[in-house]
């Protein structure tokens, strides 16, 4: 992270009251926690049988045009 970016963040943070600073900190922490809870945590959770069914449904349904829709 560049020094200018850090400086700008700190300057803006210092303009906030303590309550808003705490909210900013909580928000930053939530971003970090969400990054650790990425979609990769779900890898391997769907059974092979279900994946095959999903794949078949997509293959059978994609490319079909339903002219009366929308």
Secondary structure, 3 states (H helix, E strand, C coil): CCHHHHHHHHHHHHCCCHHHHHHHHHHHHHHHHHHHCCHHHHCCCCCHHHHHHHHHHHHHHCCCCCCCCC
